Amino acid sequence: MTTLYQEHIAVLTNRYEDAMVHFGLDAIVLASGEKSYYFQDDHTHPFQAYSGAQQWLPFTIGAETYILLQTGKKPTLVWPVRDDFWHAPNPIPSGDWQQDWDVSLARKTDKWFTALPKNVAWLGPQPMTFAVPCEGLKAYVDFAKAVKTPFEIQAMRQANLRGATGHMAAKEAFLAGMSELEIHLAFLEASQQTAAQEPYPGIVGLNEHAAVLHYEHKAIEKMANSRTLLIDAGANEHGYASDITRTFVRHDDDFSALVNDLDTMEQKLCRSAVAGVSFRDLHKDTLAGIATLLHDHKICTLGVEEQLAKRIPQVFFPHGLGHLLGLQVHDVGGHQVDQAGTLSLPNDDAPFLRLTKTLEKDMVITIEPGLYFIPMLLDKMQANIKDHGCDMTRIQQFMPYGGIRIEDNVVVKNDLPENLTREAFTNIS
């Protein structure tokens, strides 16, 4: 991992030195950010560092941490020193990473920035008065973040291993009849994290709750008849996320057959995520695939083309196929097509699509098709789409199961992509 990290630092150094030349800067300061507080309280919100700062270090960084970049020099880490008996000490992590850095200790009152050169840009929250405005810098560096270094991919490989371990524990808890809260706790214990350390709040939905895309509750009570578990939860590896969804079922029935066929479709989509492919086209393929499943499972009598013309698949699959993944779960730059910050925004056919780029080698993306039975959308379909061809009696039989989503994390390659999630499940089985 040491060699991968050194190579990673070299790539980042080249990217930022290029940016300094492009914008005529003497230095760039990256700020992790400061803690924020709940209204009228001394209790802080959970802290997550600005991804541009976190990207430079092989461990999770805290608040008030700064990185100083200057051409031809090692990066400088300005590490916060706190005279504080309320909280645990904040020692600098040991390790070989330090050989690539100059480290400076600073208290909050120290004026460490007074010796900086004149043209200094700032990236991160709460810009300081010494920084010069630099419009376009953030977009310039964000564009490069979409392509991951081997160090970053390895971090997400480890995050997938931990996440997959948690998912298997959640499955066992579900089959044992546990509540949503107990299932979530089983996931956290197996993935070795607290809820505050998750890269995003885990979604744990039983039965009809699986039809709520971002279901935010964890019911304490056990369900007498839990048919379905949809769990969307990941893990962190020094800031890099995994984002995994699985749908587990208790019975071998028509719904489990639908789950199996969606899983087959999802794996085919993952294998199609190669360099040069438009993610918009993959999303269109997904809509056609959902239409095929609706027809094959006798949910809709219309053929694929007529379903697409009437937007039937969007009733059952209302979200986008996936997104960039990295230090942020919905990583930056999903709509950005060049370093200047030009955007390619979603259109009306896929308004919630978070990724509209053409795929490049070593991008890491999620592939997450779903098929849900959402009462609100089904009501709108019946009211607004004439001759929709859907068998509402059969749909009523599926509604107690909620829905299905299956999500893998995929490294784009020139030929066969690397599916980090499937590899993780294979390695822990």
C-alpha positions in Angstrom: 0.0 0.0 0.0 3.0 2.3 0.6 4.0 2.2 -3.0 0.4 2.8 -4.2 0.2 5.8 -1.9 3.4 7.3 -3.1 2.2 6.9 -6.7 -1.1 8.5 -5.7 0.6 11.5 -4.2 2.7 11.9 -7.4 -0.5 11.9 -9.5 -2.2 14.5 -7.2 0.9 16.7 -7.2 1.0 16.7 -11.0 -2.7 17.6 -11.1 -2.5 20.5 -8.7 0.8 21.9 -10.1 -0.9 21.9 -13.5 -3.8 23.8 -12.0 -1.4 26.4 -10.4 0.2 27.0 -13.8 -3.1 27.2 -15.5 -4.5 29.8 -13.1 -1.2 31.6 -12.3 -1.2 30.7 -8.6 1.7 30.5 -6.2 0.0 28.1 -3.9 -3.3 26.3 -3.1 -4.6 25.7 0.4 -7.1 22.8 0.9 -9.2 23.0 4.1 -10.9 20.1 5.7 -13.6 22.4 7.2 -14.7 23.2 10.7 -17.3 21.5 12.9 -20.8 22.9 12.9 -23.2 22.9 15.8 -26.9 22.1 16.3 -29.0 25.2 16.9 -28.7 26.5 20.5 -26.5 23.6 21.5 -22.8 22.7 22.1 -23.2 19.4 20.3 -21.8 19.2 16.8 -23.1 17.6 13.7 -21.2 14.6 12.4 -18.1 15.9 10.7 -17.0 14.9 7.2 -13.9 16.5 5.7 -13.9 18.3 2.4 -13.1 15.5 -0.1 -10.4 17.6 -1.9 -8.4 17.6 1.4 -9.2 14.0 2.4 -8.0 12.8 -1.0 -4.4 13.5 -0.1 -4.1 11.4 3.1 -4.2 7.7 3.9 -6.4 8.1 7.0 -9.5 9.9 7.9 -8.8 13.6 8.8 -10.7 15.8 11.2 -11.7 19.4 11.4 -9.4 22.4 11.0 -6.8 20.4 9.0 -5.1 22.2 6.2 -2.9 21.2 3.2 -0.6 23.7 1.6 0.5 23.0 -2.0 3.3 24.8 -3.7 5.1 24.0 -7.0 8.3 22.1 -6.5 7.8 21.5 -2.8 6.5 18.6 -0.7 2.9 19.2 0.4 2.6 20.7 3.9 0.1 19.2 6.4 -1.0 21.8 8.9 -2.1 19.6 11.8 -4.4 21.1 14.5 -3.2 21.1 18.1 -5.9 21.4 20.7 -5.4 22.3 24.4 -8.6 20.4 25.3 -9.5 18.2 28.2 -13.1 17.6 26.9 -12.1 15.4 24.0 -9.6 12.6 23.2 -6.1 13.7 22.1 -5.5 14.2 18.4 -2.1 12.7 17.6 -0.6 12.7 14.1 -0.9 9.1 12.7 2.4 7.4 12.4 3.6 5.6 9.3 5.6 5.8 6.1 3.2 8.4 4.6 5.1 11.1 6.5 8.2 10.8 4.2 6.2 12.5 1.4 5.1 15.4 3.6 6.3 18.4 5.6 4.2 18.5 8.8 3.5 21.6 10.8 1.6 21.8 14.1 -0.7 24.7 14.6 -3.1 25.9 17.3 -6.3 27.6 16.3 -4.7 31.0 17.3 -1.5 30.5 15.4 -1.1 32.6 12.2 0.5 29.8 10.2 -0.7 31.4 6.9 1.2 34.7 7.3 4.3 33.4 5.5 2.3 32.3 2.4 3.1 33.7 -1.0 0.9 36.4 -2.6 -1.4 34.5 -5.0 -2.9 31.7 -2.9 -6.2 30.1 -3.7 -8.4 28.3 -1.2 -10.5 25.1 -1.7 -12.9 24.0 1.0 -15.4 25.6 3.3 -15.0 28.9 5.1 -12.4 30.6 2.8 -9.8 32.8 4.6 -9.2 36.5 3.8 -5.7 35.8 2.6 -7.0 33.8 -0.3 -7.5 35.2 -3.8 -10.7 34.4 -5.7 -10.0 31.8 -8.4 -13.1 31.1 -10.4 -13.0 27.8 -12.2 -10.4 26.2 -10.0 -12.8 23.8 -8.2 -14.2 22.6 -11.5 -10.7 22.2 -12.9 -9.6 19.8 -10.1 -12.9 18.1 -9.7 -12.9 16.9 -13.3 -9.8 14.8 -12.7 -11.2 13.2 -9.5 -13.5 11.0 -11.7 -10.6 8.8 -12.7 -9.2 7.0 -9.7 -5.6 6.1 -8.9 -4.7 2.5 -8.0 -4.5 3.6 -4.3 -8.1 4.9 -4.4 -9.3 1.8 -6.1 -7.6 -0.4 -3.5 -9.3 1.7 -0.7 -12.7 1.1 -2.3 -11.9 -2.6 -2.7 -11.3 -2.8 1.1 -14.5 -0.7 1.7 -16.4 -3.3 -0.4 -15.0 -6.2 1.6 -16.2 -4.6 4.9 -19.5 -3.6 3.4 -20.2 -7.0 1.9 -19.4 -8.6 5.3 -22.0 -6.3 6.9 -24.6 -7.3 4.2 -24.2 -11.0 4.9 -24.7 -10.4 8.6 -27.8 -8.3 7.8 -29.1 -11.2 5.7 -28.7 -13.6 8.6 -30.5 -11.2 10.9 -33.3 -10.8 8.5 -33.8 -14.6 8.1 -33.8 -14.9 11.9 -36.8 -12.5 12.0 -35.0 -9.5 13.5 -36.3 -5.9 13.3 -34.9 -3.2 11.0 -32.9 -1.7 13.9 -31.5 -5.1 14.8 -30.6 -5.8 11.2 -28.8 -2.4 11.0 -26.9 -3.1 14.2 -25.8 -6.5 12.8 -24.6 -4.7 9.7 -22.6 -2.2 11.7 -21.0 -4.7 13.9 -19.9 -7.0 11.1 -18.6 -4.0 9.0 -16.8 -2.7 12.1 -18.2 0.9 12.2 -20.6 3.1 14.1 -23.6 4.7 12.4 -21.8 8.0 12.4 -18.9 6.4 10.5 -21.0 5.1 7.6 -20.4 6.9 4.3 -24.2 7.5 4.2 -27.0 6.6 6.5 -27.8 3.0 5.9 -31.2 2.1 4.4 -32.8 -1.0 6.0 -36.3 -1.6 4.7 -38.6 -4.6 5.3 -41.6 -5.4 3.2 -43.4 -2.3 2.0 -40.6 -0.1 3.3 -38.4 -1.5 0.5 -40.5 0.7 -1.9 -39.3 3.9 -0.2 -36.1 4.8 -2.1 -34.4 6.6 0.8 -36.2 5.0 3.6 -34.8 6.7 6.7 -36.2 4.8 9.7 -35.2 1.7 11.5 -38.3 0.2 13.1 -37.7 -1.3 16.6 -40.5 -3.8 16.4 -40.1 -7.1 14.8 -42.4 -7.8 11.8 -44.6 -10.9 12.1 -44.1 -11.7 8.4 -41.0 -10.2 7.0 -40.9 -11.2 3.3 -38.3 -8.8 1.9 -35.2 -7.0 3.1 -33.8 -4.2 1.0 -30.5 -3.0 2.5 -28.5 -0.1 1.0 -25.4 0.4 3.1 -21.7 0.7 2.7 -18.4 1.2 4.6 -15.5 3.6 4.6 -11.8 3.0 4.1 -9.9 6.2 5.1 -12.6 8.3 3.5 -13.3 6.2 0.4 -16.8 4.7 0.2 -18.5 1.5 -0.8 -22.2 1.8 -1.8 -23.9 -1.6 -1.9 -27.5 -2.6 -2.1 -29.0 -6.1 -1.9 -32.5 -7.4 -1.8 -33.0 -10.6 0.2 -36.2 -12.6 0.3 -37.5 -15.3 2.6 -39.7 -17.3 0.2 -39.2 -19.0 -3.2 -42.1 -17.4 -5.1 -43.0 -15.1 -8.0 -41.3 -12.1 -6.3 -38.0 -14.1 -5.7 -38.1 -15.0 -9.4 -38.3 -11.3 -10.2 -35.3 -10.6 -7.9 -33.3 -13.3 -9.6 -34.0 -11.9 -13.1 -33.2 -8.3 -12.0 -29.9 -9.6 -10.6 -29.1 -11.2 -13.9 -29.9 -8.0 -15.7 -27.8 -5.9 -13.2 -24.7 -8.1 -13.8 -25.1 -7.7 -17.5 -25.2 -4.0 -17.1 -22.0 -4.1 -14.9 -20.2 -6.0 -17.7 -21.2 -3.3 -20.2 -19.6 -0.5 -18.2 -16.5 -0.2 -20.4 -14.5 2.8 -21.5 -16.1 4.8 -24.3 -19.7 3.8 -23.4 -22.1 6.7 -22.6 -23.7 6.3 -19.2 -26.9 7.8 -20.7 -27.0 4.8 -23.1 -26.6 2.3 -20.2 -29.5 4.0 -18.5 -31.6 3.6 -21.6 -30.7 0.0 -21.8 -31.9 -0.4 -18.2 -35.3 1.1 -19.0 -35.6 -1.4 -21.9 -34.5 -4.2 -19.5 -37.1 -3.2 -16.9 -39.8 -3.2 -19.6 -38.7 -6.7 -20.6 -39.0 -7.9 -16.9 -42.5 -6.3 -16.6 -43.6 -8.2 -19.7 -41.9 -11.5 -18.9 -43.4 -11.5 -15.4 -46.9 -10.7 -16.6 -46.9 -7.3 -14.8 -47.5 -5.4 -18.1 -48.9 -6.8 -21.3 -47.5 -4.1 -23.6 -44.3 -4.8 -25.6 -41.0 -3.2 -24.8 -41.3 -0.4 -27.4 -44.8 0.6 -26.4 -43.9 0.6 -22.7 -41.0 2.9 -23.5 -43.1 5.2 -25.5 -45.6 5.5 -22.6 -42.9 5.7 -20.0 -44.2 2.7 -18.1 -40.7 1.5 -16.9 -40.2 4.9 -15.1 -43.2 4.0 -12.9 -41.4 1.0 -11.6 -37.8 2.4 -11.9 -38.0 6.1 -11.2 -34.3 6.9 -10.4 -31.0 6.9 -12.3 -28.9 3.8 -13.0 -25.9 5.0 -10.9 -23.3 7.6 -10.1 -19.6 8.2 -9.6 -18.2 6.8 -6.4 -15.2 7.8 -4.4 -14.6 10.1 -1.4 -18.2 11.1 -1.7 -20.9 8.5 -2.2 -22.4 10.7 -5.0 -18.9 11.8 -6.1 -18.3 15.1 -7.7 -18.4 15.8 -11.4 -21.0 13.4 -12.6 -22.4 16.0 -15.0 -19.1 17.7 -15.8 -17.7 17.1 -19.3 -14.5 19.1 -19.2 -12.1 21.0 -16.9 -13.8 24.3 -17.6 -16.9 23.0 -15.8 -19.2 22.6 -18.8 -22.2 20.5 -17.7 -24.3 17.9 -19.5 -27.4 17.9 -17.4 -30.0 15.1 -17.3 -33.0 15.4 -19.7 -36.7 14.8 -19.1 -36.3 11.1 -19.9 -34.0 10.6 -16.9 -34.3 13.7 -14.7 -32.6 12.0 -11.7 -29.6 10.7 -13.5 -26.5 11.6 -11.5 -24.0 10.5 -14.2 -24.1 11.7 -17.8 -20.5 11.3 -18.8 -18.9 9.0 -21.3 -17.1 6.3 -19.2 -13.3 6.4 -18.9 -10.9 3.7 -17.7 -10.5 3.7 -13.9 -13.7 5.6 -13.2 -15.5 3.9 -10.3 -19.3 3.9 -10.7 -22.3 2.3 -9.2 -24.8 0.2 -11.2 -28.1 0.0 -9.3 -31.2 -0.9 -11.3 -34.4 -1.2 -9.3 -38.0 -2.3 -9.7 -40.5 -1.0 -7.1 -44.2 -1.1 -6.4 -44.7 2.5 -5.2 -48.4 3.4 -4.5 -48.0 7.1 -5.5 -46.5 6.3 -8.9 -49.0 3.5 -9.6 -51.9 5.8 -8.8 -50.4 8.5 -11.2 -50.0 5.8 -13.9 -53.6 4.8 -13.7 -54.8 8.4 -13.7 -52.5 9.7 -16.5 -51.5 6.8 -18.8 -54.2 5.6 -21.0 -54.1 1.8 -21.9 -51.1 1.3 -19.6 -51.5 -2.5 -20.0 -50.5 -3.2 -16.4 -52.2 -6.0 -14.4 -53.3 -4.2 -11.3 -54.4 -7.4 -9.6 -51.0 -9.0 -10.0 -49.3 -5.7 -8.9 -51.4 -5.8 -5.7 -49.9 -9.2 -5.0 -46.4 -7.8 -5.3 -47.0 -4.6 -3.3 -46.5 -6.2 0.2 -42.9 -7.0 -0.9 -42.1 -3.4 -1.6 -39.4 -3.5 -4.2 -36.0 -4.5 -5.4 -32.7 -2.7 -5.8 -29.3 -4.4 -6.5 -26.2 -2.3 -6.6 -22.6 -3.0 -7.3 -19.4 -0.9 -7.4 -17.6 -1.2 -10.7 -14.2 -0.1 -11.9 -14.4 0.9 -15.6 -11.9 -0.8 -17.8 -11.1 -0.9 -21.6 -12.5 -4.5 -21.8 -14.0 -6.4 -18.8 -14.8 -4.1 -15.9 -13.8 -5.0 -12.3 -16.8 -5.6 -10.1 -15.5 -4.7 -6.6 -18.7 -5.8 -4.9 -19.1 -9.2 -6.5 -15.4 -9.9 -5.8 -16.0 -8.9 -2.2 -18.9 -11.3 -1.7 -16.9 -14.1 -3.4 -13.9 -13.5 -1.1 -16.0 -13.6 2.1 -18.0 -16.7 1.2 
